[in-house]
Amino acid sequence: MHCKSQSDTLSSISVTVLIFANGDIPEVEWIRPYLSAASFVIAADGGSRHLLLLDHPPDVLIGDLDSLPAEAQAWRETNGRKLVIYPHDKNETDLELALLYAVHHFADDIQIFGALGGRLDQTLANIMLLAHPALAERRAELVTENQQAWLVTEWTEVEGQIGDLISLIPIGGDVLVKETIGLRWPLSNEVLSVGLARGVSNEMIASLATIAIAYGTLLCIHTRREWTR
């Protein structure tokens, strides 16, 4: 599986299914271009509150509705969008159910908003959902205003700007990186080990970077240079 990150330009935003989770999105206006290009929009329960701020009703609302604000429920009913309700006692999180709905109904790529922030357990679980077996042949990304994150099992290209940060974090075991191109600190047939921070905060030295791996799974995180901490 390989994924390409978005650059800052509108033309790079591909047609996708968008999923909104109930995490933190401090400011929402930057999302509008993604909504304009989306083929379908799914709200995972309380994730509908972000769409309420954008006045963009989801095409479907999924979950047990335990975190749905009353104003979002009234707004959804007014706009007549589809509702898929699950019992509170279930094995899956609302975001997982939304991902499965997207996989089963659409062939498009998936972009997930509002997956981070709030409870640490929820944040970690949301990140690990990128490794869900149902997504094995699907491009899926976590998207924030200044970052994208996705899994790499073969190779990936990252479009960005010189000075952007690229972090490569092994997931589930050590990863043999075959080659990186366009990064300040290149890797060539080197292992990134679980528990070590060696792959964090590499820098792009070109507008396009490439990462190829021989085995394992990497979480690739692209951070725009304007936003660093």
ChimeraX commands (.cxc) that place a marker at each C-alpha (Angstrom):
marker #1 position 0.00,0.00,0.00 radius 0.5
marker #1 position 1.23,3.48,-0.75 radius 0.5
marker #1 position -0.16,6.92,-0.06 radius 0.5
marker #1 position 0.62,10.39,-1.29 radius 0.5
marker #1 position 0.30,13.34,1.06 radius 0.5
marker #1 position -1.50,16.52,0.05 radius 0.5
marker #1 position 0.45,19.68,-0.71 radius 0.5
marker #1 position -0.87,23.11,0.26 radius 0.5
marker #1 position -2.51,23.72,-3.10 radius 0.5
marker #1 position -6.20,23.15,-3.73 radius 0.5
marker #1 position -5.41,21.18,-6.88 radius 0.5
marker #1 position -3.78,18.46,-4.78 radius 0.5
marker #1 position -6.95,17.68,-2.81 radius 0.5
marker #1 position -8.31,14.45,-4.29 radius 0.5
marker #1 position -11.89,13.23,-4.38 radius 0.5
marker #1 position -12.41,11.28,-1.17 radius 0.5
marker #1 position -14.85,10.07,1.43 radius 0.5
marker #1 position -14.51,12.32,4.48 radius 0.5
marker #1 position -15.13,11.05,8.00 radius 0.5
marker #1 position -15.50,13.38,10.99 radius 0.5
marker #1 position -14.72,11.99,14.44 radius 0.5
marker #1 position -15.39,13.59,17.82 radius 0.5
marker #1 position -11.84,14.77,18.55 radius 0.5
marker #1 position -10.48,18.30,18.60 radius 0.5
marker #1 position -10.62,20.66,15.63 radius 0.5
marker #1 position -9.89,24.12,17.08 radius 0.5
marker #1 position -10.75,25.95,13.86 radius 0.5
marker #1 position -12.74,24.51,10.95 radius 0.5
marker #1 position -12.61,26.95,8.03 radius 0.5
marker #1 position -9.57,25.25,6.48 radius 0.5
marker #1 position -11.72,22.14,5.90 radius 0.5
marker #1 position -14.05,23.75,3.33 radius 0.5
marker #1 position -11.91,22.90,0.27 radius 0.5
marker #1 position -11.92,19.24,1.31 radius 0.5
marker #1 position -15.72,19.31,1.59 radius 0.5
marker #1 position -15.99,20.81,-1.89 radius 0.5
marker #1 position -14.01,17.92,-3.35 radius 0.5
marker #1 position -15.58,15.14,-1.27 radius 0.5
marker #1 position -17.66,12.37,-2.83 radius 0.5
marker #1 position -19.39,11.57,0.48 radius 0.5
marker #1 position -19.29,12.88,4.06 radius 0.5
marker #1 position -19.76,10.71,7.14 radius 0.5
marker #1 position -20.13,11.93,10.72 radius 0.5
marker #1 position -19.14,9.51,13.47 radius 0.5
marker #1 position -21.55,10.48,16.25 radius 0.5
marker #1 position -20.22,13.66,17.93 radius 0.5
marker #1 position -18.05,14.40,14.90 radius 0.5
marker #1 position -21.18,16.03,13.48 radius 0.5
marker #1 position -20.49,19.07,15.68 radius 0.5
marker #1 position -17.60,20.07,13.39 radius 0.5
marker #1 position -19.88,19.87,10.36 radius 0.5
marker #1 position -22.48,21.91,12.23 radius 0.5
marker #1 position -19.95,24.73,12.53 radius 0.5
marker #1 position -19.35,24.48,8.79 radius 0.5
marker #1 position -23.11,24.27,8.07 radius 0.5
marker #1 position -22.43,21.19,5.95 radius 0.5
marker #1 position -24.74,18.31,6.94 radius 0.5
marker #1 position -23.19,14.84,6.66 radius 0.5
marker #1 position -24.58,12.43,4.10 radius 0.5
marker #1 position -24.86,9.88,6.88 radius 0.5
marker #1 position -24.53,9.98,10.67 radius 0.5
marker #1 position -23.25,6.79,12.29 radius 0.5
marker #1 position -22.94,5.72,15.93 radius 0.5
marker #1 position -24.74,5.13,19.19 radius 0.5
marker #1 position -25.44,8.88,19.50 radius 0.5
marker #1 position -24.11,9.08,23.06 radius 0.5
marker #1 position -21.94,12.12,22.22 radius 0.5
marker #1 position -24.24,13.86,19.75 radius 0.5
marker #1 position -25.04,17.44,20.81 radius 0.5
marker #1 position -28.76,18.22,20.86 radius 0.5
marker #1 position -28.32,21.06,18.38 radius 0.5
marker #1 position -26.54,18.72,15.95 radius 0.5
marker #1 position -29.38,16.20,16.20 radius 0.5
marker #1 position -31.99,18.88,15.46 radius 0.5
marker #1 position -29.87,20.18,12.57 radius 0.5
marker #1 position -29.56,16.68,11.10 radius 0.5
marker #1 position -33.31,16.10,11.34 radius 0.5
marker #1 position -33.98,19.43,9.64 radius 0.5
marker #1 position -31.70,18.49,6.75 radius 0.5
marker #1 position -33.09,14.97,6.47 radius 0.5
marker #1 position -29.80,13.09,6.32 radius 0.5
marker #1 position -29.46,9.31,6.77 radius 0.5
marker #1 position -29.00,7.96,10.29 radius 0.5
marker #1 position -27.38,4.60,11.12 radius 0.5
marker #1 position -27.81,3.85,14.84 radius 0.5
marker #1 position -25.88,1.21,16.78 radius 0.5
marker #1 position -26.43,0.07,20.37 radius 0.5
marker #1 position -24.25,1.55,23.07 radius 0.5
marker #1 position -22.96,-1.92,23.98 radius 0.5
marker #1 position -20.82,-2.69,20.94 radius 0.5
marker #1 position -17.29,-3.80,20.18 radius 0.5
marker #1 position -16.44,-1.05,17.70 radius 0.5
marker #1 position -15.93,2.65,18.27 radius 0.5
marker #1 position -18.09,5.05,16.29 radius 0.5
marker #1 position -15.11,5.96,14.10 radius 0.5
marker #1 position -14.44,2.30,13.35 radius 0.5
marker #1 position -18.06,1.86,12.29 radius 0.5
marker #1 position -17.79,4.91,10.05 radius 0.5
marker #1 position -14.62,3.51,8.45 radius 0.5
marker #1 position -16.28,0.17,7.80 radius 0.5
marker #1 position -19.27,1.93,6.25 radius 0.5
marker #1 position -16.94,3.87,3.94 radius 0.5
marker #1 position -15.04,0.74,2.91 radius 0.5
marker #1 position -18.19,-1.27,2.24 radius 0.5
marker #1 position -19.98,1.41,0.23 radius 0.5
marker #1 position -17.25,3.31,-1.63 radius 0.5
marker #1 position -14.01,2.69,-3.51 radius 0.5
marker #1 position -12.68,6.21,-2.89 radius 0.5
marker #1 position -9.80,7.17,-0.63 radius 0.5
marker #1 position -10.66,8.10,2.95 radius 0.5
marker #1 position -9.67,11.19,4.91 radius 0.5
marker #1 position -10.40,11.37,8.64 radius 0.5
marker #1 position -10.84,14.64,10.53 radius 0.5
marker #1 position -11.15,15.13,14.29 radius 0.5
marker #1 position -9.37,11.90,15.17 radius 0.5
marker #1 position -6.90,13.50,17.59 radius 0.5
marker #1 position -7.18,15.30,20.93 radius 0.5
marker #1 position -9.29,14.65,23.98 radius 0.5
marker #1 position -8.92,11.24,25.66 radius 0.5
marker #1 position -5.54,9.62,25.11 radius 0.5
marker #1 position -7.02,6.14,24.72 radius 0.5
marker #1 position -9.38,7.34,22.01 radius 0.5
marker #1 position -6.58,9.19,20.21 radius 0.5
marker #1 position -4.29,6.14,20.21 radius 0.5
marker #1 position -7.13,3.86,19.11 radius 0.5
marker #1 position -8.00,6.25,16.28 radius 0.5
marker #1 position -4.41,6.25,15.02 radius 0.5
marker #1 position -4.23,2.46,15.19 radius 0.5
marker #1 position -7.44,2.18,13.16 radius 0.5
marker #1 position -5.27,2.99,10.15 radius 0.5
marker #1 position -4.02,-0.60,10.52 radius 0.5
marker #1 position -7.55,-2.05,10.39 radius 0.5
marker #1 position -7.60,-5.12,8.10 radius 0.5
marker #1 position -10.48,-3.61,6.13 radius 0.5
marker #1 position -8.13,-0.78,5.07 radius 0.5
marker #1 position -5.38,-3.08,3.81 radius 0.5
marker #1 position -5.93,-2.08,0.18 radius 0.5
marker #1 position -7.29,1.38,0.84 radius 0.5
marker #1 position -5.65,4.77,1.16 radius 0.5
marker #1 position -6.66,6.35,4.47 radius 0.5
marker #1 position -5.25,9.45,6.14 radius 0.5
marker #1 position -5.68,11.33,9.38 radius 0.5
marker #1 position -5.88,15.03,8.51 radius 0.5
marker #1 position -5.40,18.12,10.66 radius 0.5
marker #1 position -4.86,21.70,9.59 radius 0.5
marker #1 position -1.09,21.27,9.51 radius 0.5
marker #1 position -0.45,17.53,9.45 radius 0.5
marker #1 position -1.35,14.32,7.65 radius 0.5
marker #1 position -0.63,10.80,8.85 radius 0.5
marker #1 position -0.94,7.47,7.03 radius 0.5
marker #1 position 0.54,3.98,7.03 radius 0.5
marker #1 position 3.22,2.78,4.63 radius 0.5
marker #1 position 3.85,-0.89,3.90 radius 0.5
marker #1 position 5.70,-0.57,0.57 radius 0.5
marker #1 position 6.45,2.98,-0.48 radius 0.5
marker #1 position 5.03,6.48,-0.32 radius 0.5
marker #1 position 5.54,9.89,-1.88 radius 0.5
marker #1 position 5.15,13.12,0.08 radius 0.5
marker #1 position 4.44,16.39,-1.68 radius 0.5
marker #1 position 5.30,19.45,0.40 radius 0.5
marker #1 position 7.80,22.24,0.88 radius 0.5
marker #1 position 11.46,22.33,1.73 radius 0.5
marker #1 position 11.70,22.40,5.52 radius 0.5
marker #1 position 8.53,20.37,6.14 radius 0.5
marker #1 position 8.99,17.63,8.74 radius 0.5
marker #1 position 8.60,13.94,7.98 radius 0.5
marker #1 position 8.44,11.47,10.86 radius 0.5
marker #1 position 8.65,7.73,10.28 radius 0.5
marker #1 position 7.44,5.68,13.24 radius 0.5
marker #1 position 7.44,1.85,13.17 radius 0.5
marker #1 position 4.14,0.24,14.03 radius 0.5
marker #1 position 3.79,-3.35,15.23 radius 0.5
marker #1 position 7.46,-4.26,14.83 radius 0.5
marker #1 position 10.79,-3.15,13.41 radius 0.5
marker #1 position 10.85,-1.74,9.88 radius 0.5
marker #1 position 13.62,-2.09,7.30 radius 0.5
marker #1 position 13.75,1.14,5.30 radius 0.5
marker #1 position 15.09,0.34,1.85 radius 0.5
marker #1 position 15.63,3.95,0.77 radius 0.5
marker #1 position 14.54,7.53,1.33 radius 0.5
marker #1 position 14.91,10.30,-1.23 radius 0.5
marker #1 position 14.49,14.02,-0.61 radius 0.5
marker #1 position 15.13,13.93,3.15 radius 0.5
marker #1 position 17.95,15.71,4.99 radius 0.5
marker #1 position 18.95,12.55,6.89 radius 0.5
marker #1 position 18.61,9.71,4.38 radius 0.5
marker #1 position 18.04,6.09,5.28 radius 0.5
marker #1 position 19.40,3.24,3.16 radius 0.5
marker #1 position 18.78,-0.38,4.16 radius 0.5
marker #1 position 18.48,0.64,7.80 radius 0.5
marker #1 position 16.17,-0.59,10.54 radius 0.5
marker #1 position 13.85,1.65,12.52 radius 0.5
marker #1 position 13.10,-0.13,15.78 radius 0.5
marker #1 position 9.95,0.04,17.87 radius 0.5
marker #1 position 10.45,2.15,20.99 radius 0.5
marker #1 position 13.22,4.31,19.55 radius 0.5
marker #1 position 12.62,7.85,18.28 radius 0.5
marker #1 position 15.20,7.85,15.50 radius 0.5
marker #1 position 12.70,8.39,12.69 radius 0.5
marker #1 position 11.14,11.54,14.18 radius 0.5
marker #1 position 11.58,15.03,12.67 radius 0.5
marker #1 position 13.44,14.39,9.44 radius 0.5
marker #1 position 13.27,17.33,7.00 radius 0.5
marker #1 position 12.31,17.64,3.36 radius 0.5
marker #1 position 15.09,19.07,1.18 radius 0.5
marker #1 position 12.94,18.95,-1.97 radius 0.5
marker #1 position 9.28,19.43,-2.80 radius 0.5
marker #1 position 8.88,15.67,-3.22 radius 0.5
marker #1 position 10.16,12.99,-0.85 radius 0.5
marker #1 position 10.01,9.22,-1.35 radius 0.5
marker #1 position 10.17,6.47,1.26 radius 0.5
marker #1 position 10.49,2.79,0.31 radius 0.5
marker #1 position 10.51,-0.05,2.83 radius 0.5
marker #1 position 11.50,-3.70,2.54 radius 0.5
marker #1 position 9.35,-5.01,5.38 radius 0.5
marker #1 position 7.21,-3.75,8.24 radius 0.5
marker #1 position 4.74,-0.91,8.65 radius 0.5
marker #1 position 5.55,2.76,9.14 radius 0.5
marker #1 position 3.32,5.55,10.40 radius 0.5
marker #1 position 4.34,8.47,8.18 radius 0.5
marker #1 position 3.52,11.93,9.54 radius 0.5
marker #1 position 3.93,15.02,7.36 radius 0.5
marker #1 position 4.06,18.32,9.28 radius 0.5
marker #1 position 4.08,21.68,7.49 radius 0.5
marker #1 position 7.10,23.81,8.23 radius 0.5
marker #1 position 4.94,26.80,9.29 radius 0.5
marker #1 position 3.65,24.78,12.25 radius 0.5
marker #1 position 6.33,23.39,14.52 radius 0.5
marker #1 position 6.58,22.95,18.29 radius 0.5
marker link #1:1,2 radius 0.2
marker link #1:2,3 radius 0.2
marker link #1:3,4 radius 0.2
marker link #1:4,5 radius 0.2
marker link #1:5,6 radius 0.2
marker link #1:6,7 radius 0.2
marker link #1:7,8 radius 0.2
marker link #1:8,9 radius 0.2
marker link #1:9,10 radius 0.2
marker link #1:10,11 radius 0.2
marker link #1:11,12 radius 0.2
marker link #1:12,13 radius 0.2
marker link #1:13,14 radius 0.2
marker link #1:14,15 radius 0.2
marker link #1:15,16 radius 0.2
marker link #1:16,17 radius 0.2
marker link #1:17,18 radius 0.2
marker link #1:18,19 radius 0.2
marker link #1:19,20 radius 0.2
marker link #1:20,21 radius 0.2
marker link #1:21,22 radius 0.2
marker link #1:22,23 radius 0.2
marker link #1:23,24 radius 0.2
marker link #1:24,25 radius 0.2
marker link #1:25,26 radius 0.2
marker link #1:26,27 radius 0.2
marker link #1:27,28 radius 0.2
marker link #1:28,29 radius 0.2
marker link #1:29,30 radius 0.2
marker link #1:30,31 radius 0.2
marker link #1:31,32 radius 0.2
marker link #1:32,33 radius 0.2
marker link #1:33,34 radius 0.2
marker link #1:34,35 radius 0.2
marker link #1:35,36 radius 0.2
marker link #1:36,37 radius 0.2
marker link #1:37,38 radius 0.2
marker link #1:38,39 radius 0.2
marker link #1:39,40 radius 0.2
marker link #1:40,41 radius 0.2
marker link #1:41,42 radius 0.2
marker link #1:42,43 radius 0.2
marker link #1:43,44 radius 0.2
marker link #1:44,45 radius 0.2
marker link #1:45,46 radius 0.2
marker link #1:46,47 radius 0.2
marker link #1:47,48 radius 0.2
marker link #1:48,49 radius 0.2
marker link #1:49,50 radius 0.2
marker link #1:50,51 radius 0.2
marker link #1:51,52 radius 0.2
marker link #1:52,53 radius 0.2
marker link #1:53,54 radius 0.2
marker link #1:54,55 radius 0.2
marker link #1:55,56 radius 0.2
marker link #1:56,57 radius 0.2
marker link #1:57,58 radius 0.2
marker link #1:58,59 radius 0.2
marker link #1:59,60 radius 0.2
marker link #1:60,61 radius 0.2
marker link #1:61,62 radius 0.2
marker link #1:62,63 radius 0.2
marker link #1:63,64 radius 0.2
marker link #1:64,65 radius 0.2
marker link #1:65,66 radius 0.2
marker link #1:66,67 radius 0.2
marker link #1:67,68 radius 0.2
marker link #1:68,69 radius 0.2
marker link #1:69,70 radius 0.2
marker link #1:70,71 radius 0.2
marker link #1:71,72 radius 0.2
marker link #1:72,73 radius 0.2
marker link #1:73,74 radius 0.2
marker link #1:74,75 radius 0.2
marker link #1:75,76 radius 0.2
marker link #1:76,77 radius 0.2
marker link #1:77,78 radius 0.2
marker link #1:78,79 radius 0.2
marker link #1:79,80 radius 0.2
marker link #1:80,81 radius 0.2
marker link #1:81,82 radius 0.2
marker link #1:82,83 radius 0.2
marker link #1:83,84 radius 0.2
marker link #1:84,85 radius 0.2
marker link #1:85,86 radius 0.2
marker link #1:86,87 radius 0.2
marker link #1:87,88 radius 0.2
marker link #1:88,89 radius 0.2
marker link #1:89,90 radius 0.2
marker link #1:90,91 radius 0.2
marker link #1:91,92 radius 0.2
marker link #1:92,93 radius 0.2
marker link #1:93,94 radius 0.2
marker link #1:94,95 radius 0.2
marker link #1:95,96 radius 0.2
marker link #1:96,97 radius 0.2
marker link #1:97,98 radius 0.2
marker link #1:98,99 radius 0.2
marker link #1:99,100 radius 0.2
marker link #1:100,101 radius 0.2
marker link #1:101,102 radius 0.2
marker link #1:102,103 radius 0.2
marker link #1:103,104 radius 0.2
marker link #1:104,105 radius 0.2
marker link #1:105,106 radius 0.2
marker link #1:106,107 radius 0.2
marker link #1:107,108 radius 0.2
marker link #1:108,109 radius 0.2
marker link #1:109,110 radius 0.2
marker link #1:110,111 radius 0.2
marker link #1:111,112 radius 0.2
marker link #1:112,113 radius 0.2
marker link #1:113,114 radius 0.2
marker link #1:114,115 radius 0.2
marker link #1:115,116 radius 0.2
marker link #1:116,117 radius 0.2
marker link #1:117,118 radius 0.2
marker link #1:118,119 radius 0.2
marker link #1:119,120 radius 0.2
marker link #1:120,121 radius 0.2
marker link #1:121,122 radius 0.2
marker link #1:122,123 radius 0.2
marker link #1:123,124 radius 0.2
marker link #1:124,125 radius 0.2
marker link #1:125,126 radius 0.2
marker link #1:126,127 radius 0.2
marker link #1:127,128 radius 0.2
marker link #1:128,129 radius 0.2
marker link #1:129,130 radius 0.2
marker link #1:130,131 radius 0.2
marker link #1:131,132 radius 0.2
marker link #1:132,133 radius 0.2
marker link #1:133,134 radius 0.2
marker link #1:134,135 radius 0.2
marker link #1:135,136 radius 0.2
marker link #1:136,137 radius 0.2
marker link #1:137,138 radius 0.2
marker link #1:138,139 radius 0.2
marker link #1:139,140 radius 0.2
marker link #1:140,141 radius 0.2
marker link #1:141,142 radius 0.2
marker link #1:142,143 radius 0.2
marker link #1:143,144 radius 0.2
marker link #1:144,145 radius 0.2
marker link #1:145,146 radius 0.2
marker link #1:146,147 radius 0.2
marker link #1:147,148 radius 0.2
marker link #1:148,149 radius 0.2
marker link #1:149,150 radius 0.2
marker link #1:150,151 radius 0.2
marker link #1:151,152 radius 0.2
marker link #1:152,153 radius 0.2
marker link #1:153,154 radius 0.2
marker link #1:154,155 radius 0.2
marker link #1:155,156 radius 0.2
marker link #1:156,157 radius 0.2
marker link #1:157,158 radius 0.2
marker link #1:158,159 radius 0.2
marker link #1:159,160 radius 0.2
marker link #1:160,161 radius 0.2
marker link #1:161,162 radius 0.2
marker link #1:162,163 radius 0.2
marker link #1:163,164 radius 0.2
marker link #1:164,165 radius 0.2
marker link #1:165,166 radius 0.2
marker link #1:166,167 radius 0.2
marker link #1:167,168 radius 0.2
marker link #1:168,169 radius 0.2
marker link #1:169,170 radius 0.2
marker link #1:170,171 radius 0.2
marker link #1:171,172 radius 0.2
marker link #1:172,173 radius 0.2
marker link #1:173,174 radius 0.2
marker link #1:174,175 radius 0.2
marker link #1:175,176 radius 0.2
marker link #1:176,177 radius 0.2
marker link #1:177,178 radius 0.2
marker link #1:178,179 radius 0.2
marker link #1:179,180 radius 0.2
marker link #1:180,181 radius 0.2
marker link #1:181,182 radius 0.2
marker link #1:182,183 radius 0.2
marker link #1:183,184 radius 0.2
marker link #1:184,185 radius 0.2
marker link #1:185,186 radius 0.2
marker link #1:186,187 radius 0.2
marker link #1:187,188 radius 0.2
marker link #1:188,189 radius 0.2
marker link #1:189,190 radius 0.2
marker link #1:190,191 radius 0.2
marker link #1:191,192 radius 0.2
marker link #1:192,193 radius 0.2
marker link #1:193,194 radius 0.2
marker link #1:194,195 radius 0.2
marker link #1:195,196 radius 0.2
marker link #1:196,197 radius 0.2
marker link #1:197,198 radius 0.2
marker link #1:198,199 radius 0.2
marker link #1:199,200 radius 0.2
marker link #1:200,201 radius 0.2
marker link #1:201,202 radius 0.2
marker link #1:202,203 radius 0.2
marker link #1:203,204 radius 0.2
marker link #1:204,205 radius 0.2
marker link #1:205,206 radius 0.2
marker link #1:206,207 radius 0.2
marker link #1:207,208 radius 0.2
marker link #1:208,209 radius 0.2
marker link #1:209,210 radius 0.2
marker link #1:210,211 radius 0.2
marker link #1:211,212 radius 0.2
marker link #1:212,213 radius 0.2
marker link #1:213,214 radius 0.2
marker link #1:214,215 radius 0.2
marker link #1:215,216 radius 0.2
marker link #1:216,217 radius 0.2
marker link #1:217,218 radius 0.2
marker link #1:218,219 radius 0.2
marker link #1:219,220 radius 0.2
marker link #1:220,221 radius 0.2
marker link #1:221,222 radius 0.2
marker link #1:222,223 radius 0.2
marker link #1:223,224 radius 0.2
marker link #1:224,225 radius 0.2
marker link #1:225,226 radius 0.2
marker link #1:226,227 radius 0.2
marker link #1:227,228 radius 0.2
marker link #1:228,229 radius 0.2
view
